[in-house]
Structure formats: structure tokens, C-alpha cells
């Protein structure tokens, strides 16, 4: 569906090409018919801000929001697995799910990056896409709330994704750091971690939408400890 692809573009790192494509992205959202008039109006303010703001300021806003704050990370598993081992296996499972549907990642991409996840959803039938997105609804809802608190136009994109995802179950995620000092060096240090390795693990044949749901809802079970294929949602 074009809506998922359009939202993926809006949340990707801003470039001059993206800015030039804003009219086409907006037309795709309006033409698909998946979002109501209120949500489209909210997104219109995001489009207006991106069109009227200089590239340097857009890039700076994007980096400060999504690259400098773990609480606003666009990597979905960051919010439920943190630096635990479960995150690596969840990455393997999601990457395998993409490949089974014919989506192959570029070198250096992480499968849980939200714009990539939305791009994947855009190639699926609508019901299947919304079911997968619903598995991450609690993460998207938390990000929307945190962005609203920061009064940023990007909140509109997450409101739209939340509408598509449906009702979210309450879970405990990474704490918001909105009140933390703007110490970029400290934030950089907090982001340092070992590289994710897509090494040997559980068989990829076992990857399914049920396992993806288990990974994304990890903190709803047993105090947040993932337990593999035998876990129940």
C-alpha cells in the first residue's frame, strides 16, 4: 500500500530528494484513503514544515530526535530488547521474514529500522500489513506520545502509524529522556554497544508472524524475558 511507503519516506533521513518528492508523498497518502481527514490535516503541517524549513535545520531536528535519543530510536527492538541477546535473534527472525517475501536489505541496514519495516509492509496485502504493524503498536504509541511532548511536527507521522496499527497493549519500554540534559557526548556514549551479529541461532525456517509478535511484545511476558518459540502471546 502506498500509505506505508509514504510514511516510510517521511521518517527516513531527510535529503533534498525527499524534500523534492513531498508533493508526490502527500498525494500518495491522500489517494490511498487509509487515513481520515483529521490525520491528513495533521500530516499537512509536517509537510508544510518540511517544505518551508531549510535542509540543515531539518537534518539537525531529525538527528537530535531520532539519532541522539534512545527513547526515540527508530529501531523497534531497541525499545523492547535493549542490549540483550534476544535482540540479535529477533533481528535474524525479522530479516528472514523480509527475505521470504522478496525484500532484501541493503548492506548496513538493520531490519528493525522503522522506515524499512514500513517499506516491507507496503508490499503486503493490507490485512497482513496491519497485523504485523499491530505487533509493534505499543512501541509506535509510545513514540507518538514522546514526540507530542517535544512538540515536533514528526509526531503527526507517528499518529498516522498508530491509526493504522490499531489499539496498543500497555508495556514498559525504555524510559523517556525528554528531561535529560542536552549532553550530546553523554548520549553518544550511551549509544555505544557491540555490533549486532547475524550469526548462527535458531533455524530460519521457524521464522513466522507469530515469532515476530513474540519478539515485539517481549516485555508482556515474564517480566520482559523472551523465551523463544514456546512463548505465548
NUKOLLUM-112970 format. One line per 10 residues: number of its first residue (from 1); their letters; for each residue x, y, z of N, C-alpha, C. Coordinates in Angstrom, 2 decimals. Layout:
N
NUM) A) X/Y/Z/X/Y/Z/X/Y/Z; ...
//
This chain:
233
1) XXXXXXXXXX) 0.84/-1.20/0.00/0.00/0.00/0.00/0.88/1.25/0.00; 0.46/2.26/-0.75/1.25/3.48/-0.88/1.40/4.22/0.44; 0.41/4.10/1.32/0.46/4.82/2.60/1.67/4.39/3.41; 1.92/3.10/3.50/3.07/2.61/4.26/4.38/3.09/3.65; 4.46/3.06/2.32/5.66/3.52/1.63/5.88/5.02/1.85; 4.79/5.79/1.83/4.88/7.23/2.02/5.33/7.57/3.43; 4.81/6.88/4.43/5.21/7.12/5.81/6.65/6.69/6.03; 7.06/5.64/5.34/8.46/5.22/5.40/9.37/6.33/4.91; 9.00/6.95/3.80/9.81/8.04/3.25/9.88/9.22/4.21; 8.75/9.57/4.82/8.73/10.72/5.73/9.64/10.53/6.93
11) XXXXXXXXXX) 9.83/9.28/7.36/10.63/9.01/8.53/12.07/8.63/8.20; 12.40/8.62/6.93/13.78/8.37/6.53/14.62/9.63/6.73; 15.93/9.45/6.71/16.81/10.61/6.89/16.52/11.64/5.80; 16.30/12.90/6.17/15.90/13.92/5.19/17.00/14.25/4.20; 16.62/14.35/2.94/17.54/14.70/1.86/16.83/15.69/0.94; 17.59/16.28/0.03/16.99/17.17/-0.96/16.02/16.40/-1.85; 16.35/15.15/-2.16/15.46/14.33/-2.98/14.13/14.09/-2.27; 14.20/13.83/-0.96/12.97/13.65/-0.19/12.15/14.94/-0.18; 12.81/16.05/0.01/12.10/17.32/0.03/11.41/17.59/-1.31; 12.08/17.27/-2.39/11.50/17.47/-3.72/10.31/16.55/-3.96
21) XXXXXXXXXX) 10.31/15.40/-3.29/9.25/14.41/-3.50/8.04/14.63/-2.59; 8.08/15.64/-1.72/6.99/15.84/-0.76/5.61/15.93/-1.42; 5.44/16.64/-2.53/4.10/16.66/-3.16/3.61/15.28/-3.57; 4.52/14.45/-4.10/4.13/13.09/-4.51/3.80/12.23/-3.29; 4.56/12.40/-2.22/4.30/11.63/-1.00/2.95/12.02/-0.42; 2.67/13.30/-0.41/1.38/13.78/0.11/0.23/13.26/-0.75; 0.39/13.28/-2.07/-0.65/12.78/-2.97/-0.91/11.29/-2.74; 0.16/10.54/-2.45/0.00/9.10/-2.19/-0.82/8.86/-0.93; -0.55/9.63/0.11/-1.28/9.48/1.36/-2.76/9.84/1.18; -3.00/10.90/0.44/-4.38/11.34/0.23/-5.14/10.40/-0.71
31) XXXXXXXXXX) -4.43/9.81/-1.66/-5.09/8.96/-2.64/-5.39/7.56/-2.17; -4.65/7.08/-1.19/-4.83/5.71/-0.71/-6.12/5.53/0.08; -6.56/6.57/0.77/-7.81/6.50/1.51/-7.76/5.77/2.84; -6.55/5.51/3.36/-6.43/4.78/4.63/-6.48/5.70/5.84; -6.19/6.99/5.66/-6.15/7.93/6.77/-7.32/8.90/6.67; -7.87/9.27/7.83/-9.02/10.17/7.81/-8.56/11.63/7.60; -9.53/12.51/7.46/-9.23/13.91/7.14/-8.43/14.60/8.24; -8.74/14.29/9.49/-8.01/14.91/10.59/-6.54/14.52/10.55; -6.28/13.23/10.32/-4.90/12.78/10.30/-4.15/13.37/9.11; -4.83/13.47/7.97/-4.21/14.09/6.80/-3.91/15.56/7.05
41) XXXXXXXXXX) -4.80/16.23/7.79/-4.55/17.64/8.12/-3.34/17.77/9.04; -3.21/16.87/10.00/-2.04/16.88/10.89/-0.76/16.65/10.08; -0.82/15.71/9.15/0.34/15.44/8.31/0.65/16.64/7.41; -0.39/17.36/7.04/-0.18/18.56/6.23/0.72/19.56/6.91; 0.64/19.64/8.23/1.52/20.55/8.97/2.97/20.06/8.93; 3.16/18.74/8.95/4.51/18.20/8.80/5.05/18.50/7.41; 4.22/18.31/6.39/4.65/18.63/5.03/5.01/20.11/4.91; 4.17/20.97/5.50/4.43/22.40/5.44/5.75/22.77/6.11; 5.99/22.17/7.27/7.24/22.45/7.99/8.44/22.00/7.18; 8.36/20.81/6.59/9.48/20.30/5.81/9.71/21.12/4.54
51) XXXXXXXXXX) 8.64/21.60/3.95/8.77/22.39/2.72/9.35/23.78/3.00; 9.03/24.35/4.16/9.42/25.73/4.45/10.73/25.84/5.23; 11.21/24.74/5.78/12.40/24.76/6.63/13.63/24.40/5.82; 14.74/25.04/6.10/15.99/24.74/5.40/16.48/23.33/5.70; 17.22/22.76/4.75/17.68/21.38/4.90/18.53/21.19/6.15; 19.41/22.14/6.44/20.26/21.98/7.61/19.41/21.85/8.88; 18.38/22.68/9.01/17.53/22.65/10.20/16.71/21.36/10.26; 16.26/20.88/9.11/15.52/19.61/9.09/16.43/18.47/9.52; 17.64/18.45/8.97/18.60/17.40/9.32/18.95/17.45/10.81; 19.16/18.66/11.32/19.51/18.80/12.73/18.36/18.31/13.62
61) XXXXXXXXXX) 17.14/18.67/13.26/15.98/18.21/14.03/15.89/16.69/14.02; 16.06/16.10/12.86/15.97/14.65/12.72/17.02/13.95/13.57; 18.26/14.42/13.48/19.35/13.79/14.23/19.13/13.91/15.73; 18.76/15.10/16.19/18.56/15.31/17.62/17.41/14.47/18.17; 16.40/14.26/17.35/15.26/13.45/17.79/15.59/11.96/17.75; 15.95/11.48/16.59/15.97/10.04/16.36/17.35/9.38/16.50; 18.41/10.16/16.34/19.75/9.58/16.45/20.40/9.85/17.80; 19.96/10.88/18.50/20.59/11.26/19.76/19.80/10.85/20.99; 18.67/10.21/20.81/17.85/9.82/21.95/17.44/8.36/21.81; 17.84/7.54/22.74/17.45/6.13/22.69/15.94/5.99/22.87
71) XXXXXXXXXX) 15.34/6.91/23.61/13.90/6.82/23.85/13.10/7.10/22.60; 13.73/7.68/21.56/13.04/7.95/20.30/13.66/7.16/19.15; 14.43/6.15/19.46/15.08/5.37/18.42/14.07/4.82/17.42; 14.44/4.85/16.15/13.59/4.27/15.11/13.85/2.78/14.92; 14.72/2.20/15.74/14.95/0.76/15.74/14.02/0.12/16.76; 13.03/-0.59/16.28/11.94/-1.09/17.12/12.43/-1.95/18.28; 13.35/-2.86/18.01/13.78/-3.79/19.06/14.58/-3.11/20.16; 15.09/-1.91/19.88/15.78/-1.15/20.92/14.86/-0.91/22.11; 13.57/-0.77/21.83/12.62/-0.40/22.88/12.13/-1.58/23.70; 12.31/-2.79/23.22/11.84/-3.95/23.98/12.96/-4.89/24.41
81) XXXXXXXXXX) 14.06/-4.88/23.67/15.16/-5.78/23.99/16.40/-5.07/24.50; 16.53/-3.77/24.23/17.72/-3.06/24.64/18.96/-3.73/24.07; 19.90/-4.06/24.95/21.15/-4.68/24.51/21.20/-6.17/24.84; 20.05/-6.77/25.12/20.03/-8.18/25.48/20.29/-9.06/24.26; 20.60/-10.31/24.51/20.87/-11.26/23.44/19.63/-11.48/22.57; 18.45/-11.35/23.17/17.23/-11.57/22.42/17.12/-10.65/21.21; 17.75/-9.48/21.31/17.68/-8.53/20.20/18.34/-9.11/18.94; 19.49/-9.77/19.10/20.17/-10.34/17.95/19.33/-11.38/17.23; 18.71/-12.29/17.99/17.89/-13.32/17.37/16.63/-12.72/16.75; 16.08/-11.69/17.40/14.91/-11.02/16.83/15.26/-10.39/15.49
91) XXXXXXXXXX) 16.48/-9.84/15.37/16.93/-9.28/14.10/16.99/-10.37/13.02; 17.54/-11.52/13.38/17.65/-12.63/12.43/16.26/-13.05/11.95; 15.33/-13.17/12.88/13.97/-13.60/12.53/13.30/-12.61/11.59; 13.44/-11.31/11.88/12.78/-10.30/11.06/13.42/-10.23/9.67; 14.72/-10.33/9.61/15.42/-10.33/8.32/14.96/-11.52/7.47; 14.81/-12.67/8.09/14.34/-13.85/7.37/12.92/-13.66/6.86; 12.08/-13.01/7.66/10.70/-12.73/7.24/10.70/-11.84/6.00; 11.54/-10.83/5.99/11.65/-9.96/4.81/12.03/-10.78/3.57; 13.04/-11.60/3.72/13.56/-12.33/2.57/12.54/-13.33/2.04; 11.73/-13.88/2.91/10.70/-14.81/2.46/9.64/-14.11/1.62
101) XXXXXXXXXX) 9.53/-12.80/1.78/8.58/-12.01/0.98/9.28/-11.27/-0.15; 10.55/-11.57/-0.39/11.25/-10.99/-1.52/11.89/-9.64/-1.26; 11.95/-9.19/-0.01/12.59/-7.92/0.31/13.98/-8.21/0.86; 14.99/-7.74/0.16/16.37/-7.97/0.58/16.98/-6.65/1.01; 17.59/-6.65/2.18/18.13/-5.44/2.78/19.44/-5.04/2.14; 19.70/-3.73/2.13/20.98/-3.22/1.67/22.02/-3.45/2.77; 23.27/-3.49/2.39/24.34/-3.70/3.36/24.33/-2.58/4.40; 24.43/-2.96/5.66/24.46/-1.97/6.73/23.10/-1.63/7.31; 22.01/-2.09/6.68/20.67/-1.81/7.22/20.35/-2.76/8.36; 19.61/-2.26/9.34/19.11/-3.11/10.42/17.63/-3.38/10.16
111) XXXXXXXXXX) 17.20/-4.63/10.29/15.83/-4.98/9.91/14.75/-4.33/10.76; 15.08/-3.93/11.99/14.04/-3.34/12.84/13.94/-1.82/12.70; 14.65/-1.25/11.72/14.56/0.19/11.45/13.17/0.49/10.93; 12.44/1.36/11.60/11.03/1.56/11.31/10.75/1.91/9.85; 11.48/2.83/9.21/11.21/3.09/7.79/11.34/1.83/6.91; 12.30/0.96/7.22/12.44/-0.28/6.47/11.27/-1.22/6.75; 10.86/-1.29/8.00/9.71/-2.12/8.38/8.46/-1.65/7.62; 8.25/-0.33/7.54/7.10/0.21/6.82/7.20/-0.10/5.32; 8.41/-0.05/4.78/8.60/-0.40/3.37/8.21/-1.86/3.14; 8.59/-2.72/4.06/8.20/-4.13/3.98/6.68/-4.26/4.00
121) XXXXXXXXXX) 6.03/-3.54/4.89/4.57/-3.64/4.99/3.89/-3.19/3.70; 4.53/-2.27/2.97/3.91/-1.73/1.76/3.76/-2.77/0.66; 4.50/-3.89/0.74/4.41/-4.92/-0.30/3.44/-6.03/0.08; 2.85/-5.93/1.27/1.94/-6.97/1.75/0.48/-6.59/1.50; -0.42/-7.57/1.47/-1.85/-7.25/1.48/-2.19/-6.43/2.73; -3.17/-5.56/2.64/-3.46/-4.61/3.71/-3.70/-5.30/5.04; -4.51/-6.34/5.07/-4.82/-7.01/6.34/-3.57/-7.58/6.99; -2.70/-8.17/6.17/-1.47/-8.74/6.69/-0.53/-7.64/7.18; -0.46/-6.55/6.43/0.39/-5.43/6.82/-0.05/-4.85/8.16; -1.34/-4.68/8.33/-1.85/-4.09/9.57/-1.65/-5.04/10.74
131) XXXXXXXXXX) -1.73/-6.34/10.48/-1.50/-7.31/11.55/-0.06/-7.24/12.04; 0.89/-7.17/11.12/2.30/-7.05/11.52/2.53/-5.72/12.25; 1.96/-4.65/11.73/2.14/-3.35/12.37/1.51/-3.34/13.76; 0.41/-4.05/13.91/-0.24/-4.14/15.21/0.65/-4.75/16.27; 1.58/-5.62/15.85/2.50/-6.23/16.80/3.45/-5.20/17.40; 3.64/-4.09/16.71/4.51/-3.02/17.20/3.72/-1.80/17.67; 2.41/-1.96/17.83/1.55/-0.81/18.13/1.95/-0.12/19.43; 2.36/-0.90/20.43/2.72/-0.31/21.72/3.97/0.55/21.61; 4.90/0.16/20.74/6.11/0.95/20.54/5.77/2.25/19.82; 4.98/2.14/18.75/4.60/3.32/17.97/3.82/4.31/18.83
141) XXXXXXXXXX) 2.91/3.79/19.66/2.11/4.67/20.52/3.00/5.43/21.50; 4.00/4.74/22.05/4.92/5.40/23.00/5.74/6.48/22.29; 6.21/6.18/21.09/6.99/7.16/20.34/6.13/8.37/19.98; 4.88/8.13/19.62/3.98/9.24/19.32/3.81/10.14/20.54; 3.59/9.54/21.69/3.40/10.32/22.92/4.66/11.13/23.24; 5.81/10.53/23.08/7.07/11.22/23.39/7.33/12.37/22.42; 6.97/12.18/21.16/7.16/13.25/20.18/6.17/14.38/20.40; 4.97/14.04/20.81/3.98/15.08/21.15/4.51/15.94/22.30; 5.13/15.29/23.27/5.68/16.01/24.41/6.74/17.01/23.96; 7.45/16.66/22.91/8.51/17.53/22.39/7.98/18.56/21.39
151) XXXXXXXXXX) 6.68/18.49/21.10/6.01/19.43/20.20/6.71/19.51/18.84; 7.02/18.36/18.28/7.68/18.30/16.98/6.69/17.89/15.90; 6.81/18.43/14.69/5.90/18.04/13.60/5.95/16.55/13.27; 7.06/15.89/13.60/7.17/14.46/13.31/6.14/13.63/14.07; 5.57/14.18/15.11/4.55/13.45/15.86/3.39/13.05/14.97; 3.09/13.85/13.95/1.96/13.55/13.07/2.15/12.24/12.32; 3.38/11.94/11.93/3.64/10.69/11.22/3.37/9.49/12.12; 3.75/9.61/13.40/3.52/8.50/14.32/2.06/8.37/14.70; 1.33/9.48/14.71/-0.11/9.41/14.93/-0.77/8.63/13.80; -0.33/8.87/12.57/-0.87/8.15/11.43/-0.54/6.66/11.51
161) XXXXXXXXXX) 0.70/6.34/11.88/1.09/4.93/12.00/0.28/4.26/13.11; 0.04/4.98/14.20/-0.76/4.43/15.30/-2.18/4.12/14.84; -2.74/5.00/14.02/-4.08/4.74/13.48/-4.12/3.44/12.70; -3.09/3.21/11.90/-3.03/2.01/11.08/-2.75/0.77/11.92; -2.01/0.95/13.02/-1.62/-0.19/13.86/-2.76/-0.68/14.73; -3.66/0.21/15.12/-4.76/-0.19/15.99/-4.40/-0.06/17.45; -5.23/-0.64/18.31/-5.07/-0.49/19.75/-3.77/-1.12/20.24; -3.10/-0.41/21.12/-1.83/-0.89/21.67/-2.01/-1.39/23.09; -1.32/-2.48/23.41/-1.32/-3.00/24.77/-0.26/-2.28/25.60; -0.57/-1.95/26.86/0.41/-1.24/27.68/1.59/-2.14/28.05
171) XXXXXXXXXX) 2.80/-1.65/27.79/4.02/-2.37/28.17/5.05/-1.37/28.63; 6.05/-1.86/29.35/7.13/-0.99/29.82/8.23/-0.96/28.78; 8.58/0.24/28.31/9.61/0.41/27.31/10.78/1.18/27.91; 11.78/1.47/27.09/12.90/2.28/27.53/12.38/3.61/28.03; 12.89/4.07/29.17/12.41/5.31/29.77/12.65/6.50/28.85; 11.72/7.44/28.87/11.86/8.66/28.08/12.94/9.53/28.71; 13.72/10.19/27.86/14.79/11.03/28.37/14.57/12.50/28.01; 13.31/12.90/27.87/13.00/14.26/27.45/13.54/15.30/28.42; 13.62/14.95/29.70/14.07/15.92/30.70/15.58/15.88/30.92; 16.27/14.96/30.21/17.71/14.82/30.42/18.45/16.01/29.83
181) XXXXXXXXXX) 19.62/16.37/30.38/20.41/17.47/29.83/20.80/17.19/28.39; 20.94/18.23/27.60/21.30/18.07/26.20/22.80/17.87/26.07; 23.29/16.79/26.61/24.71/16.46/26.60/24.96/15.45/25.50; 25.34/15.93/24.31/25.48/15.04/23.17/26.58/14.03/23.37; 27.65/14.40/24.07/28.73/13.45/24.32/28.24/12.29/25.17; 27.43/12.61/26.19/26.89/11.56/27.04/25.94/10.67/26.27; 25.16/11.28/25.39/24.23/10.49/24.60/24.97/9.59/23.62; 26.06/10.13/23.05/26.88/9.31/22.16/27.43/8.10/22.91; 27.89/8.34/24.13/28.45/7.26/24.93/27.39/6.21/25.24; 26.17/6.68/25.49/25.08/5.75/25.80/24.74/4.86/24.62
191) XXXXXXXXXX) 24.99/5.37/23.41/24.66/4.61/22.21/25.71/3.56/21.88; 26.89/3.65/22.47/27.94/2.70/22.12/27.55/1.30/22.58; 27.62/0.35/21.66/27.28/-1.03/22.00/27.92/-1.95/20.99; 27.98/-3.24/21.32/28.56/-4.21/20.40/27.69/-4.32/19.16; 28.33/-4.57/18.01/27.59/-4.71/16.77/26.71/-5.95/16.83; 25.52/-5.85/16.22/24.64/-7.00/16.14/25.20/-7.98/15.12; 25.27/-9.24/15.48/25.80/-10.25/14.58/24.69/-11.17/14.12; 24.53/-11.31/12.82/23.55/-12.23/12.28/24.21/-13.59/12.13; 24.51/-14.18/13.25/25.23/-15.44/13.23/24.31/-16.62/13.44; 24.88/-17.76/13.75/24.07/-18.97/13.92/23.13/-18.83/15.10
201) XXXXXXXXXX) 21.97/-19.34/14.94/20.97/-19.28/16.01/19.89/-20.27/15.68; 18.65/-19.93/16.01/17.55/-20.82/15.72/17.36/-20.89/14.21; 16.83/-21.98/13.73/16.65/-22.17/12.30/15.75/-21.10/11.73; 16.12/-20.56/10.57/15.32/-19.51/9.97/13.98/-20.04/9.50; 13.90/-21.32/9.23/12.62/-21.88/8.80/11.55/-21.69/9.85; 11.97/-21.46/11.09/10.98/-21.28/12.16/10.47/-19.88/12.25; 10.95/-18.96/11.40/10.53/-17.57/11.46/9.10/-17.46/10.97; 8.25/-16.77/11.70/6.85/-16.61/11.32/6.32/-15.34/11.93; 5.10/-14.97/11.52/4.49/-13.77/12.10/4.27/-13.96/13.59; 4.02/-15.20/14.03/3.84/-15.44/15.45/5.12/-15.15/16.22
211) XXXXXXXXXX) 6.27/-15.55/15.66/7.53/-15.30/16.34/7.85/-13.81/16.35; 7.52/-13.12/15.25/7.72/-11.67/15.23/6.88/-11.02/16.32; 5.66/-11.48/16.47/4.78/-10.93/17.50/5.38/-11.17/18.89; 5.92/-12.35/19.10/6.55/-12.67/20.38/7.70/-11.71/20.66; 8.54/-11.47/19.65/9.70/-10.59/19.84/9.27/-9.16/20.16; 8.29/-8.65/19.42/7.87/-7.27/19.59/7.11/-7.05/20.89; 6.53/-8.10/21.43/5.78/-7.99/22.68/6.51/-8.63/23.85; 7.82/-8.68/23.75/8.62/-9.41/24.73/8.36/-8.98/26.15; 8.15/-7.69/26.38/8.01/-7.20/27.74/6.65/-7.47/28.34; 5.76/-8.13/27.61/4.48/-8.51/28.18/4.55/-9.88/28.84
221) XXXXXXXXXX) 5.69/-10.56/28.75/5.81/-11.90/29.27/6.89/-11.99/30.32; 6.61/-12.60/31.41/7.63/-12.99/32.39/8.60/-11.87/32.72; 8.07/-10.70/32.97/8.91/-9.60/33.36/9.84/-9.12/32.28; 9.48/-9.37/30.98/10.27/-8.84/29.88/11.32/-9.80/29.36; 11.30/-11.08/29.74/12.30/-12.03/29.28/11.73/-12.87/28.16; 12.34/-12.77/26.97/11.89/-13.56/25.84/12.27/-15.02/26.07; 11.40/-15.93/25.61/11.67/-17.34/25.88/11.61/-18.19/24.61; 11.60/-17.57/23.42/11.69/-18.37/22.21/10.36/-18.81/21.69; 10.38/-19.89/20.87/9.19/-20.30/20.14/8.08/-20.80/21.04; 8.36/-21.22/22.23/7.33/-21.79/23.10/6.58/-20.74/23.89
231) XXX) 6.95/-19.47/23.73/6.25/-18.41/24.44/4.89/-18.19/23.79; 3.96/-17.70/24.60/2.62/-17.43/24.12/2.30/-15.97/24.29; 1.50/-15.44/23.33/1.12/-14.03/23.37/-0.28/-13.91/23.96
//
